[in-house]
Amino acid sequence: MSYGYSQRIVRSNSLASPTLIGVDLGRICIRYEVPVIEVSEALGVSRQTVYNWFIGKCKPKAALHDAIEKLISKYVKAV
């Protein structure tokens, strides 16, 4: 289990469609142990919203896609 993420979130994320930007963000955050609060504050949404994206339950609004892509790039480059 990754730090800060329950086994349920990790499992649900691994089973969700990798074509969804929220699921992709979730995989990066789980892999690099990025706290969900950091993501939610950076994007101006609740932690629950971010968790829902991570598991593919809902999709981020199109207006957030650029900001999400920047976060993904930031986390991947930081490693």
GUZA-821988 format. One line per field, with one value per atom (N, C-alpha, C, O, CB): x, y, z; atom name; residue in three letters. Coordinates in pm, 1 decimal. Glycine has a CB too. Layout:
BEGIN
c1: [X, ...]
c2: [Y, ...]
c3: [Z, ...]
site: [CA, ...]
code: [ALA, ...]
# end
This chain:
BEGIN
c1: [84.2, 0.0, 88.2, 185.8, -95.5, 54.6, 129.4, 94.3, -17.5, 102.8, 190.2, 170.9, 52.0, 43.9, 297.4, -39.4, -150.7, -269.2, -373.3, -103.6, -257.2, -366.4, -409.2, -326.5, -325.3, -540.3, -591.4, -575.8, -559.9, -739.7, -580.9, -574.6, -691.4, -677.4, -574.3, -805.8, -923.4, -898.3, -932.3, -1046.1, -839.5, -809.9, -706.2, -721.8, -759.4, -600.9, -496.0, -553.6, -523.9, -381.7, -635.2, -695.3, -792.5, -788.5, -767.6, -879.4, -977.2, -908.1, -952.0, -1072.2, -800.9, -724.4, -662.8, -663.5, -615.3, -609.5, -544.8, -645.4, -607.9, -469.9, -771.9, -875.5, -946.5, -1017.0, -976.4, -928.6, -997.1, -929.2, -814.0, -1000.2, -1001.7, -952.1, -833.4, -844.4, -1064.0, -720.3, -602.1, -614.8, -527.6, -480.3, -722.4, -740.8, -800.3, -802.9, -828.8, -848.0, -905.5, -795.3, -709.2, -1009.3, -796.5, -690.3, -685.9, -577.8, -709.5, -800.5, -803.8, -741.2, -673.1, -946.3, -764.3, -704.9, -553.6, -476.9, -767.1, -512.0, -368.6, -302.4, -195.3, -346.3, -366.2, -315.5, -304.9, -206.2, -406.9, -405.9, -405.3, -288.7, -224.2, -534.6, -260.9, -149.0, -16.4, 70.3, -145.1, -0.8, 122.3, 132.7, 238.3, 125.4, 23.5, 24.4, 49.8, 123.6, -107.9, -9.8, 13.0, 157.3, 222.6, -82.5, 208.1, 344.8, 448.7, 544.0, 371.7, 429.1, 528.4, 491.1, 554.5, 549.1, 386.6, 343.0, 313.8, 357.3, 448.2, 239.9, 198.0, 71.2, -26.4, 173.4, 70.5, -47.5, -168.8, -156.1, -17.0, -283.2, -405.0, -439.6, -496.8, -521.7, -407.1, -435.2, -355.3, -403.4, -402.4, -235.4, -153.3, -220.3, -222.9, -11.0, -273.4, -341.6, -469.5, -496.0, -373.8, -548.1, -675.9, -655.3, -730.1, -754.7, -554.9, -527.9, -475.9, -512.8, -426.7, -391.7, -336.9, -446.0, -436.4, -229.3, -549.5, -655.5, -782.7, -875.1, -689.9, -787.3, -903.4, -1028.1, -1139.6, -933.2, -1009.0, -1122.1, -1105.9, -1001.5, -1131.3, -1208.9, -1203.3, -1120.0, -1096.6, -1344.9, -1076.5, -1003.7, -1092.0, -1045.0, -953.1, -1219.6, -1311.4, -1324.1, -1331.2, -1449.6, -1326.9, -1332.0, -1210.0, -1222.0, -1340.7, -1093.0, -970.1, -974.4, -938.5, -846.6, -1017.5, -1030.0, -1125.6, -1099.2, -1079.4, -1235.6, -1330.4, -1267.9, -1297.6, -1454.1, -1182.3, -1109.5, -1015.2, -1007.7, -1031.1, -943.5, -843.7, -903.7, -838.8, -779.6, -1027.0, -1088.6, -1179.5, -1242.0, -1167.8, -1187.3, -1267.9, -1416.4, -1496.8, -1244.6, -1453.7, -1595.0, -1653.5, -1770.0, -1613.0, -1573.7, -1614.0, -1491.1, -1377.8, -1680.2, -1515.4, -1407.3, -1388.5, -1485.0, -1436.9, -1264.1, -1241.0, -1305.2, -1317.0, -1089.2, -1345.5, -1399.3, -1289.6, -1171.4, -1454.2, -1329.7, -1234.2, -1146.0, -1030.0, -1308.9, -1199.9, -1123.8, -1002.7, -909.2, -1214.3, -1003.9, -892.9, -788.1, -683.2, -946.9, -813.5, -722.8, -581.8, -485.5, -777.4, -566.9, -432.3, -358.3, -240.3, -440.4, -427.8, -366.1, -327.7, -223.8, -462.1, -410.2, -380.4, -258.3, -171.1, -502.3, -251.7, -135.1, -6.9, 97.1, -154.0, -13.9, 103.5, 144.6, 263.8, 74.2, 47.9, 78.3, 143.7, 241.6, -49.6, 89.8, 146.7, 291.4, 379.0, 64.6, 316.5, 454.4, 545.0, 659.9, 455.7, 493.7, 571.5, 610.9, 726.4, 491.9, 518.1, 545.3, 639.4, 725.2, 414.5, 623.2, 709.2, 851.7, 948.2, 652.0, 865.1, 997.5, 1070.8, 1193.8, 984.4, 996.7, 1056.4, 1132.3, 1214.8, 949.1, 1104.9, 1166.6, 1295.4, 1360.4, 1073.6]
c2: [-118.2, 0.0, 123.8, 130.8, 0.2, 220.8, 345.0, 433.3, 429.2, 418.2, 512.6, 604.6, 695.8, 759.5, 687.8, 702.2, 794.0, 746.0, 811.6, 919.6, 636.0, 586.4, 449.4, 361.3, 579.9, 433.4, 304.6, 199.2, 230.6, 316.6, 75.2, -34.9, -28.3, -65.6, -169.8, 18.8, 31.0, 131.4, 104.9, 72.9, 245.8, 347.7, 295.2, 311.3, 478.2, 232.6, 179.4, 74.2, 74.6, 119.1, -14.9, -120.8, -62.2, -98.3, -224.5, 27.2, 87.2, 165.1, 162.4, 179.0, 233.9, 307.7, 213.6, 242.2, 390.7, 101.0, 7.5, -58.4, -102.9, -99.6, -64.9, -125.7, -25.6, -65.6, -193.9, 103.9, 208.0, 230.0, 191.8, 339.7, 291.0, 315.3, 411.3, 523.2, 371.3, 368.4, 454.7, 570.6, 657.3, 373.3, 573.6, 683.4, 807.6, 914.3, 639.0, 794.6, 908.6, 988.4, 930.9, 861.9, 1119.3, 1203.8, 1197.2, 1203.6, 1348.3, 1184.6, 1174.6, 1045.7, 1044.6, 1184.3, 937.7, 808.1, 814.0, 763.7, 693.4, 875.8, 892.8, 973.9, 937.8, 961.6, 1082.4, 1163.2, 1077.9, 1086.1, 1285.5, 996.8, 909.0, 812.5, 791.4, 831.8, 754.1, 659.2, 726.8, 669.5, 595.1, 847.6, 923.2, 955.4, 937.7, 1054.6, 1002.2, 1039.6, 919.4, 929.6, 1105.4, 807.4, 685.6, 641.1, 610.3, 572.6, 637.1, 591.9, 679.4, 628.6, 590.4, 811.2, 903.1, 956.9, 1049.1, 1017.8, 897.6, 929.5, 1078.3, 1139.4, 885.4, 1134.2, 1273.9, 1279.7, 1211.7, 1335.0, 1357.9, 1366.1, 1422.7, 1519.9, 1452.6, 1363.1, 1407.3, 1550.9, 1622.9, 1314.5, 1593.8, 1731.7, 1830.1, 1939.4, 1751.7, 1792.6, 1878.6, 1896.5, 2006.6, 1818.8, 1788.6, 1793.3, 1875.8, 1961.1, 1650.2, 1850.8, 1921.1, 2071.5, 2151.8, 1864.3, 2109.0, 2251.6, 2316.8, 2430.1, 2271.2, 2247.1, 2302.0, 2324.4, 2415.8, 2208.2, 2240.5, 2248.5, 2317.3, 2341.6, 2109.7, 2348.2, 2417.5, 2332.0, 2381.0, 2538.0, 2204.1, 2111.8, 2035.5, 2043.3, 2012.5, 1962.8, 1887.1, 1759.7, 1712.2, 1851.8, 1706.5, 1579.6, 1468.1, 1382.0, 1543.1, 1469.6, 1366.0, 1370.6, 1266.4, 1382.4, 1490.0, 1504.2, 1439.8, 1367.6, 1652.7, 1465.4, 1407.6, 1255.3, 1186.5, 1463.0, 1202.3, 1056.7, 999.3, 893.4, 1020.5, 1068.9, 1022.8, 1020.3, 931.3, 1111.5, 1116.8, 1115.4, 996.6, 925.9, 1246.7, 975.5, 868.0, 731.7, 648.8, 863.6, 708.6, 577.4, 574.3, 472.1, 537.1, 684.8, 690.1, 704.9, 683.0, 568.9, 741.8, 758.2, 880.6, 880.3, 770.6, 982.8, 1101.9, 1159.5, 1120.3, 1208.0, 1252.7, 1311.4, 1458.1, 1526.5, 1298.4, 1506.2, 1648.9, 1733.2, 1689.2, 1678.6, 1852.9, 1945.0, 1977.7, 1981.1, 2074.6, 2001.3, 2031.1, 2151.3, 2156.6, 2057.1, 2246.5, 2366.4, 2333.6, 2413.3, 2465.3, 2217.7, 2178.6, 2091.8, 2064.5, 2104.7, 2048.5, 1955.0, 2009.5, 1936.1, 1919.4, 2136.0, 2192.9, 2193.8, 2159.4, 2335.9, 2233.1, 2236.4, 2095.5, 2076.6, 2300.9, 1997.9, 1859.1, 1809.7, 1744.4, 1767.8, 1840.2, 1801.1, 1862.1, 1796.3, 1843.8, 1986.4, 2052.3, 1982.9, 1965.2, 2201.3, 1943.5, 1872.3, 1737.1, 1699.1, 1852.5, 1666.4, 1536.7, 1554.8, 1479.5, 1471.1, 1653.7, 1680.2, 1717.7, 1673.9, 1792.9, 1797.8, 1839.4, 1719.1, 1707.5, 1939.5, 1631.1, 1516.2, 1416.0, 1357.3, 1446.8, 1397.0, 1301.2, 1355.3, 1280.3, 1270.1, 1485.2, 1547.0, 1556.3, 1556.0, 1685.7, 1564.6, 1580.5, 1456.3, 1462.8, 1613.5, 1344.7, 1218.5, 1193.8, 1092.0, 1102.9]
c3: [0.0, 0.0, 0.0, 74.7, 121.5, -82.8, -88.3, 29.5, 80.8, -219.0, 71.7, 183.1, 157.2, 52.2, 206.9, 251.8, 243.4, 161.5, 161.4, 188.4, 93.1, 10.9, 61.0, 84.4, -137.8, 77.0, 124.6, 15.8, -102.2, 167.5, 58.1, -37.8, -135.6, -252.1, 35.3, -88.9, -174.8, -286.9, -402.2, -92.5, -254.4, -355.6, -454.5, -575.5, -288.9, -403.3, -489.5, -584.3, -703.8, -405.0, -530.9, -614.0, -715.1, -832.8, -526.0, -671.4, -761.9, -873.1, -988.1, -684.5, -838.9, -939.1, -1041.6, -1161.3, -872.1, -994.2, -1086.2, -1180.8, -1289.3, -1007.8, -1141.2, -1224.2, -1315.0, -1407.6, -1136.7, -1289.3, -1365.8, -1501.5, -1522.1, -1285.9, -1591.0, -1726.8, -1726.4, -1676.4, -1814.9, -1781.8, -1784.4, -1882.6, -1886.9, -1819.1, -1961.8, -2056.1, -1991.2, -2052.4, -2169.6, -1868.2, -1796.9, -1729.6, -1663.0, -1692.9, -1745.9, -1691.6, -1539.2, -1480.8, -1736.9, -1474.1, -1328.0, -1277.9, -1175.3, -1278.3, -1350.1, -1315.2, -1335.6, -1253.5, -1400.7, -1445.4, -1471.7, -1360.6, -1311.9, -1608.0, -1321.2, -1210.0, -1084.2, -1011.2, -1184.8, -1059.2, -942.3, -943.8, -841.1, -934.3, -1058.0, -1067.9, -1039.0, -972.9, -1206.6, -1088.0, -1062.0, -912.1, -851.4, -1146.7, -854.4, -712.5, -622.4, -524.4, -674.3, -654.6, -576.2, -590.4, -490.7, -620.4, -712.4, -737.9, -667.6, -608.5, -887.5, -674.6, -618.5, -481.4, -430.0, -711.9, -422.4, -286.6, -266.9, -169.3, -187.8, -360.7, -352.8, -267.3, -298.7, -496.3, -161.9, -75.5, -150.4, -224.9, 47.2, -130.8, -198.5, -161.0, -242.8, -164.3, -41.1, -0.4, -85.8, -115.7, 149.2, -124.6, -210.6, -347.1, -402.1, -227.7, -400.1, -529.8, -518.9, -603.6, -580.2, -415.7, -401.6, -383.2, -438.9, -283.0, -305.7, -285.7, -413.6, -444.7, -172.2, -487.0, -611.6, -716.7, -798.6, -667.7, -713.5, -814.7, -764.3, -841.9, -862.9, -635.9, -579.9, -571.4, -589.3, -661.0, -543.8, -528.2, -396.6, -331.8, -649.5, -358.5, -233.6, -249.6, -360.7, -186.5, -136.9, -139.8, -194.4, -268.8, 0.8, -157.5, -206.0, -357.7, -422.9, -141.3, -413.6, -559.5, -622.9, -721.9, -599.8, -566.6, -620.5, -610.5, -706.1, -545.9, -497.4, -483.6, -588.9, -645.8, -341.9, -614.4, -715.3, -854.5, -934.2, -715.6, -884.1, -1011.4, -1016.3, -1116.7, -1031.4, -907.2, -901.5, -934.2, -998.0, -763.8, -890.8, -912.2, -1034.8, -1063.0, -789.6, -1107.4, -1228.4, -1203.8, -1294.3, -1308.1, -1082.3, -1048.8, -1119.1, -1158.7, -896.6, -1133.9, -1208.4, -1277.9, -1249.7, -1114.4, -1368.5, -1447.4, -1408.7, -1374.6, -1599.2, -1414.1, -1389.7, -1500.4, -1614.8, -1380.7, -1464.8, -1564.2, -1664.6, -1630.4, -1497.2, -1787.4, -1894.8, -1860.9, -1901.8, -2025.7, -1787.4, -1750.9, -1663.1, -1654.5, -1678.6, -1598.4, -1510.4, -1579.8, -1521.4, -1390.6, -1700.9, -1768.1, -1783.5, -1761.5, -1903.6, -1820.7, -1834.8, -1700.7, -1694.1, -1891.5, -1594.9, -1461.6, -1416.4, -1353.2, -1358.8, -1448.4, -1412.3, -1489.5, -1432.3, -1440.2, -1617.5, -1697.6, -1641.6, -1638.4, -1844.0, -1598.1, -1538.3, -1409.1, -1383.8, -1511.0, -1327.2, -1203.6, -1234.0, -1169.8, -1120.1, -1330.1, -1368.1, -1410.6, -1368.0, -1482.2, -1493.8, -1538.9, -1421.9, -1415.0, -1644.0, -1331.4, -1214.4, -1129.8, -1088.7, -1129.5, -1104.0, -1017.0, -1083.4, -1017.5, -978.7, -1212.5, -1283.1, -1295.0, -1279.9, -1423.5, -1322.0, -1334.9, -1201.2, -1197.7, -1395.3, -1092.8, -960.1, -915.8, -824.7, -858.5, -979.2, -936.9, -1008.0, -984.3, -960.4]
site: [N, CA, C, O, CB, N, CA, C, O, CB, N, CA, C, O, CB, N, CA, C, O, CB, N, CA, C, O, CB, N, CA, C, O, CB, N, CA, C, O, CB, N, CA, C, O, CB, N, CA, C, O, CB, N, CA, C, O, CB, N, CA, C, O, CB, N, CA, C, O, CB, N, CA, C, O, CB, N, CA, C, O, CB, N, CA, C, O, CB, N, CA, C, O, CB, N, CA, C, O, CB, N, CA, C, O, CB, N, CA, C, O, CB, N, CA, C, O, CB, N, CA, C, O, CB, N, CA, C, O, CB, N, CA, C, O, CB, N, CA, C, O, CB, N, CA, C, O, CB, N, CA, C, O, CB, N, CA, C, O, CB, N, CA, C, O, CB, N, CA, C, O, CB, N, CA, C, O, CB, N, CA, C, O, CB, N, CA, C, O, CB, N, CA, C, O, CB, N, CA, C, O, CB, N, CA, C, O, CB, N, CA, C, O, CB, N, CA, C, O, CB, N, CA, C, O, CB, N, CA, C, O, CB, N, CA, C, O, CB, N, CA, C, O, CB, N, CA, C, O, CB, N, CA, C, O, CB, N, CA, C, O, CB, N, CA, C, O, CB, N, CA, C, O, CB, N, CA, C, O, CB, N, CA, C, O, CB, N, CA, C, O, CB, N, CA, C, O, CB, N, CA, C, O, CB, N, CA, C, O, CB, N, CA, C, O, CB, N, CA, C, O, CB, N, CA, C, O, CB, N, CA, C, O, CB, N, CA, C, O, CB, N, CA, C, O, CB, N, CA, C, O, CB, N, CA, C, O, CB, N, CA, C, O, CB, N, CA, C, O, CB, N, CA, C, O, CB, N, CA, C, O, CB, N, CA, C, O, CB, N, CA, C, O, CB, N, CA, C, O, CB, N, CA, C, O, CB, N, CA, C, O, CB, N, CA, C, O, CB, N, CA, C, O, CB, N, CA, C, O, CB, N, CA, C, O, CB, N, CA, C, O, CB, N, CA, C, O, CB, N, CA, C, O, CB, N, CA, C, O, CB, N, CA, C, O, CB, N, CA, C, O, CB]
code: [MET, MET, MET, MET, MET, SER, SER, SER, SER, SER, TYR, TYR, TYR, TYR, TYR, GLY, GLY, GLY, GLY, GLY, TYR, TYR, TYR, TYR, TYR, SER, SER, SER, SER, SER, GLN, GLN, GLN, GLN, GLN, ARG, ARG, ARG, ARG, ARG, ILE, ILE, ILE, ILE, ILE, VAL, VAL, VAL, VAL, VAL, ARG, ARG, ARG, ARG, ARG, SER, SER, SER, SER, SER, ASN, ASN, ASN, ASN, ASN, SER, SER, SER, SER, SER, LEU, LEU, LEU, LEU, LEU, ALA, ALA, ALA, ALA, ALA, SER, SER, SER, SER, SER, PRO, PRO, PRO, PRO, PRO, THR, THR, THR, THR, THR, LEU, LEU, LEU, LEU, LEU, ILE, ILE, ILE, ILE, ILE, GLY, GLY, GLY, GLY, GLY, VAL, VAL, VAL, VAL, VAL, ASP, ASP, ASP, ASP, ASP, LEU, LEU, LEU, LEU, LEU, GLY, GLY, GLY, GLY, GLY, ARG, ARG, ARG, ARG, ARG, ILE, ILE, ILE, ILE, ILE, CYS, CYS, CYS, CYS, CYS, ILE, ILE, ILE, ILE, ILE, ARG, ARG, ARG, ARG, ARG, TYR, TYR, TYR, TYR, TYR, GLU, GLU, GLU, GLU, GLU, VAL, VAL, VAL, VAL, VAL, PRO, PRO, PRO, PRO, PRO, VAL, VAL, VAL, VAL, VAL, ILE, ILE, ILE, ILE, ILE, GLU, GLU, GLU, GLU, GLU, VAL, VAL, VAL, VAL, VAL, SER, SER, SER, SER, SER, GLU, GLU, GLU, GLU, GLU, ALA, ALA, ALA, ALA, ALA, LEU, LEU, LEU, LEU, LEU, GLY, GLY, GLY, GLY, GLY, VAL, VAL, VAL, VAL, VAL, SER, SER, SER, SER, SER, ARG, ARG, ARG, ARG, ARG, GLN, GLN, GLN, GLN, GLN, THR, THR, THR, THR, THR, VAL, VAL, VAL, VAL, VAL, TYR, TYR, TYR, TYR, TYR, ASN, ASN, ASN, ASN, ASN, TRP, TRP, TRP, TRP, TRP, PHE, PHE, PHE, PHE, PHE, ILE, ILE, ILE, ILE, ILE, GLY, GLY, GLY, GLY, GLY, LYS, LYS, LYS, LYS, LYS, CYS, CYS, CYS, CYS, CYS, LYS, LYS, LYS, LYS, LYS, PRO, PRO, PRO, PRO, PRO, LYS, LYS, LYS, LYS, LYS, ALA, ALA, ALA, ALA, ALA, ALA, ALA, ALA, ALA, ALA, LEU, LEU, LEU, LEU, LEU, HIS, HIS, HIS, HIS, HIS, ASP, ASP, ASP, ASP, ASP, ALA, ALA, ALA, ALA, ALA, ILE, ILE, ILE, ILE, ILE, GLU, GLU, GLU, GLU, GLU, LYS, LYS, LYS, LYS, LYS, LEU, LEU, LEU, LEU, LEU, ILE, ILE, ILE, ILE, ILE, SER, SER, SER, SER, SER, LYS, LYS, LYS, LYS, LYS, TYR, TYR, TYR, TYR, TYR, VAL, VAL, VAL, VAL, VAL, LYS, LYS, LYS, LYS, LYS, ALA, ALA, ALA, ALA, ALA, VAL, VAL, VAL, VAL, VAL]
# end
